[in-house]
Amino acid sequence: MTWTRVLTAVVLIPIVVGIVWWGSTALVAALTGLVTVLALLEFFALGEKIGMRGYRVWTCFCALAMLLWQWIATRGGFLAVGSQEAVRFGIPTLTASVEVVLIVFILGMAVCLLQTHRPLSETLHSLGISAAGLIFVAFPLSYLVRLHGFEDKGPKLLLFLLVLVWVGDTAGYFVGRVMGRHLMAPQLSPKKTWEGAAANVIGSLVVGAVFARWMAVPLPAMLGAAAAGSVAGQVGDLLESAYKRSAGAKDSGMLLPGHGGMLDRIDALILAAPVVWYYWVFLLSGR
C-alpha cells in the first residue's frame, strides 16, 4: 500500500506542479472544476450509503459556476456589457461574487423540490446533503483559483499551499506510523496521532521557511501562513474522516491507487485553501 501510494504521488505531483507553474488561471480553474465534481460525486455516494440522496446534477452545476465566478474575480470583476452605458443610465454593474451562485443554488433547489418525484420524507435529506456538498466541498476548493490568480505571486502562492500540504501529510504519515503513540481523535481516525500532527506542522514550517526566501516574504509571516495551513489541513482531514465514518466507509472511493478516492486526496486542501487565502489577503497583502 505504501509503495502504491508513493508511485501514485510520483506520477501526479509533477503534472500538478507543471500545470500550476506554466498553466493559466483558466486552466487551473477548469482542472479544479474536474476535481471538485469528482469529489462531489464521492461525497454524494457516501451520503447514499446512509439514505441521503442529493441533487447531484444541480449541485455540480452550481459548483462549476462558483469556480467560474472565482476565476472572474481574479480577472478584476464581472463588468456588465457596455459598462459606460450602464453607468449613464444608472444600471449597477454586476460584480463577481459567490453570493450570486448561492442565491441561484437556493432557487434551483426550490425548483428541484417542486418537480421531484421523491418521497416527501426525503426532502430534508436531499436539501441537507446537496447544500453540504456545495458549502463543505466546492466552495472552499474554489479558493484554489483565487490563490493562483493573485497578481504576479499567484502560481508561487498556490504551489506554497500544495507543497506544505504534501510535505505535511507525508511527514505526519511516516512519523505517525513509526513514532505515533498518542491518538488524536480515535473516534474519527484511529491512526491519527499527536506525534504525526506535530510532524505535519514541523514539515509545513520548513516549507514556509523555504518559500519565504523564494517569494521574498518576511519569514515570520510565511511561517504563520504555513502553520495556519497545516492546522486547517489536518482539521479538513479529520472532517472528511467524519464523513466516511458516518457512512461506514473506509475510503471515499478507489480512483487513486494507494490514496483512495479524490475526496481522500484533497481533504486537507478543502480547509487549507481558504485559510491560506484569507491569511495572505488580510495579514500579508494588507487588502
N, C-alpha and C positions, 0 to 999 in steps of 0.2 A: 504493500500500500504506500509506504514511504517513497520508494523509487518511482512508482507511478505518479505520485504527487509531484515529485521533483521534475520528472520528464515533462509533465504537462506544463509546469511553470516555465521550464527552459524553452519550450516551443512558443508559448503565448506571450511571455514578457517582452521579448524583442519586438514582436509585432505591435504590441500596445505602445511601447516606447517610441517606435518609429512613427506611428500614427499621431501620437501626441506632439512629437517634436517637429515633424515635417508636414503633417496634415493641417488642413484649415479647421477653423472652429465649426464650420458647417459639417465637415466630415466627422468630427468628434461628436457633434450633436446627433448625426444620423446613426453612428455606431452605438452611442449611448441609448438611443431610442430602441435599437435592436436588443441590447442587453436588458433594458427596462421591460420590454414586452415579454422576453423570456422569463425574467424574474417574476413578473406579474402572473404569468400562466402557472408557474410553480406555486406561487402564493395562493392562487385560486384552487389549485389541485390539493393543497394542504387543507384549505377550507372545506372542500367537498368531502374529505375524509371524516369530517365531523358534521356533515349535513348542511353546510353553509355554501349555497350556490350564488356566486356573484354574477354580475352582468359584465362578462369578460370583454366583449367587443367594445362596448361603450367606454369602459374604464381604460382600455388600452388606447382607444382613440383620443381620449382626453389627456392621457399621459403623453402621447406624442405631441399633442397640441401644446402642452405645458413646456416640453422641450423646445418646440418652435418658438414659443414666447420668450424663453430664456435666451435663445440664440438672437432673437430680435433685440433683446435688451443689450446684448454685447455689441450690437451694431449702432447703438445710440438711440434706441426707441423706435416706435412704430409711427412714422409720420403719415398723416392722412393724405390721400391723393389730392393734389392741388392744394397744398397747405396754405399758400398765400391767399387763395380764395376762401379757405376755411376761416382764416383769421379775419378777413374782410367782412364776412357775413356772421362772425361771432360763433362759428361752429367749433366746439372744442376738439383738439387733436387727440386722437387715441394714443395712449402710451402703453408700452409693453409691461404688462403686469399679470402675474398668475391669478390674480383675483378674477380676471375675466374668464379664465379657464374654469375656475372653481364654480362660478355662477352658472356657466354653461353646463358643467357637470351635474350640478344640482337640478337644473331644469330638465336635462336629459334623463336623469334618474326618475324624475316625476313621470315623464312620458313612458319610460320603460315599465314602471309600476302600473300605469293605467292600461298599457297594452299587453301586459303579461298574462299568460295562462297558468302561471304557477299558483299553488295553493296560497291562500291569504296568510296562513301561518308562517310562510317563508319570508314575508315582507321585511321584517326587521333584520333577519339574517342576510338577505340579499343586499339591503342597504348598507349594513354594517361592514360586510366583507369587501364590498365594492369601494366604499369610502376609505376603509383601512388600506386597501391596496394603493389607492391614489396618494394618500397622505403619508403612509409609512414606507412606501417603496419608491413611487415615481417622483413625488415632489422633492425629497431630499437628494435623490440621484440627479435631478435636473441641475443641481449646483455644480456638477462636473463641467457643464457647458459654460457656466458663468466664470468658473476658475480659468478655463482655457482661454476665454475671450477677454480676460482682464488686461487690457492695454498690451504693452510690449513684454510684460513679465508673465503673461498667461500660461504659455507652454511650460515654463520653468515651475510655475506655481502648481500646476496640475501634476507635473512629474514629482514635485516635492510630496504632494499628498499620496500619490500612488506608491512611491518608494518607501515612505515612512510606514504605510500600511503593510507593504510586502515584507520589509525588514522586521517590523514589529511583530507581525504574525509568525514569521519564521523563527525569530528569537524566542518568542513565547512558546511556540510549538515544541522546539527541541529542548529548551531549558525545562519546560514543564514535564516533558517525558522523562528526562534524566534526573532532575532535582526536585520536581514537584512533590510536596508533602502536604501542604495546607490547601484544602479545597476552597474555591472562591464561592461558587453557587451550585452545590451538588444537585439541587432540585431542578436546575435548568441545564447544566452541563457538567456531568460527573468527572470530566477530565481537566477542567479549567482549574488552575491553581494560582495562588497568590505569587508564587515564585515565577511562574510563567508570565503573569501580568506585569511583574516588576521588570522582567527581561524585555517585555514588549515596550515598556516606557523607555528603558535604557537604550534599546536599539533605535527607537524613534528619535531620542535626543541626539544620538550620533548622527543620524540623517540630518537633523536640524542644524547641527554644527557644520556639516559639510555644505549644505545648501546655503547657509548664511554667507559663507565666503563666495560661493558661486553667484548668488543673487545680489550680493552687495547690500545685505540687510543686517542691522545690528544683531549680534549673537544672542543677547537675552530675549529679544523679540522673537527670533526664529525658534529658540528653544521653547518659548511659551507656546508657539503655534504647534510645534512637534508634540509637546506634552498634551495639549488640548486635543489634538487629532488622535493621539494614541488612546487616551481615555475614552473619547467618543467612539472610536472604532471598536474598542473592547465592549462597550455598552451595546453597540449595534450588534456585535457577535452574540452576546447573551440574549438580546431581544429576539434575534432570529432563532436561537435555540428554544426560546419560549414558544414561538410559533410551531416548531416541529414537535416539541413535547406535547403541546395541547392537541396536536393531530395524531400523536402516536407514531411519528415517523423519525427515522434516524437521519436521513438526508432529505433535502428538498427535491432532489432529482438525481439523475445519473448522467447528465450531459457532459461533465468534465471528469475524466478518469482520475481517481485519487482525491478529488475535491468535492464530489457530489454534484449538486445542481448549480445553476447560475446564481441562485439566491445564496447558496452556501459560500460562493466565491466572493461575492460583492457585499456581504453583510456588514463588514466593517466600514465600507465606503458610504453606506446609507446614512450614517450619522456623522462620520468624519468629514464628508464633503461640505455640508452646510456649516459645521462648526469652524472648519479652517477658513471658509469663505468669509464668514462674519468676523472672525478674529482678524483676518487680513484687512477687511474693509474698515473696521472700527478702531483697531489698535495700531495697524501698520501704515495704512494709506491715509488715515485721518478723514475718511469720507463718511 
